[in-house]
Amino acid sequence: MPTAFPTHLSNLRRGDSITIGVNLTIDGVPYALTSDGAWCTIKEHPDDSTADAILIKKSIAAGGSDAQLEFIVNANTNVRQTLHIKLLKAETAAFPNRVRTLYFDVQVATPDGDISTAASGTLTFVPEVTIEFTTTTTTSTTTTSTTTTSTTSTTTTSTSTTTTTSTSTTTTTSTTTSTTTSTTTTTSTTTTSTTTTTTTAP
């Protein structure tokens, strides 16, 4: 079975993405991991229940993903003998911004069905220096309004005929013309707003 050496990692920065590498060995000799099951548990106190764990990382076979815990193949031996436990930025940023020591262990399922602890120890996180950042957003809005009046032309013709005798006829014609002029008005308004947001890390 792999040998679990106490591991004490310090000066891990809160708010960073962190990958912890665990090399599996038996009596100092690299151990070729043939099983797919592995998981890492991180707790505030060693005797806390699993339900109260700060983080639990699992391999694909254990119900997790490579984004949590990944097997790394040794390029020289072409066997899996290293585990990468991945802590995301969002996960470490959720820690209090102070020195904090957590306890962890890494367990693997061996080919014969046994469970073996491959690594255990502590992880000490330190406060991050940059805990405040400013974001500035500028938004421009342009509004265009157009008013159009169409041209209308109306012509009315009226004819009046008056007969006075059988040989004399008088005809009067009256014409009225009405015209509306086309008018187009365009109004353009541009509004620019700038919002500055300052965020402080918890």
Sequence and secondary structure as in RCSB ss.txt:
>XXXX:A:sequence
MPTAFPTHLSNLRRGDSITIGVNLTIDGVPYALTSDGAWCTIKEHPDDSTADAILIKKSIAAGGSDAQLEFIVNA
NTNVRQTLHIKLLKAETAAFPNRVRTLYFDVQVATPDGDISTAASGTLTFVPEVTIEFTTTTTTSTTTTSTTTTS
TTSTTTTSTSTTTTTSTSTTTTTSTTTSTTTSTTTTTSTTTTSTTTTTTTAP
>XXXX:A:secstr
    EEEEEEEEETTS EEEEEE EETTEE       EEEEEESSTTS GGG SEEEE GGGT  TTTEEEEE T
TT SEEEEEEEE HHHHHTS SS EEEEEEEEEE TTS EEEEEEEEEEEE  S  EEEEEEEEEEEEEEEEEE 
 EEEEEEEEEEEE SSS EEEEEEEEEEEE  EEEEEEEEEEEEEEEEEE  
